[in-house]
Amino acid sequence: MPSFSTVKAAERSLLLKPLDAAIFLADHYTAAPTAYTNVSSALQALPEAFEPVGLIKKKDGVTFGKKVDCERPESYGEAEPTRIDMVSIEHSLEFSPQQVSKTTLELTTRADLSTVTAGANGEVRFAEPTSLSVRYYSALAIAKDGDDAEPVYIFRYMPMVALTDTGDQTWDMADTIPPKVTMTPFRDDTAGFAVEHAFGGLGWKNIAVKAGFATTP
């Protein structure tokens, strides 16, 4: 007779935890690589268009939100709704960048810094835009679990995202300067989706079958 652990398909190797994470931003319409890992399951270099955000606040981590709204028609004489219709799904990406760079400054201020240079004295100066224009990005989040010998990589690609909220920026001795940001993914007409999931790395290759995925010969 099988044990209860066997019946419930308990498999500790499938417990994944993001021990490290990175966020990359590129101009909208920047396609993700056709593969994140090579034939040896090693992580490949990303296209140069994807700029790294750098260090992210550990306490906040990276949050992928999903809000689902449904309508539930009710019928006379029935205690529960007799139908459910999904009417909207809203995704979100939330993180707190810690490094001050052109990438994070453009993101948090909405300013276009492509032509901004440092003066002879090293000074950089720019104004926040007063218009309500929205800038769209392509975003890629990568998390890593396991050790360097057999890593598991978790990917989340969003071909069309926009900054929709920022936290307050506080100057004190307790934290770094950039504020927390919230970005909203949208369905990209070219890609045909709003969010794509992927898993890779040698550690993932070793457990893919346990996770229920047949391996291509």
Beta strands, then each sheet from edge to edge (+ up, - down):
strand 1: 20-27
strand 2: 51-52
strand 3: 62-71
strand 4: 85-95
strand 5: 136-145
strand 6: 152-166
strand 7: 181-185
strand 8: 196-200
sheet 1: 2+ 1- 5+ 6- 7+ 4- 3+
sheet 2: 2+ 1- 5+ 6- 8+
end
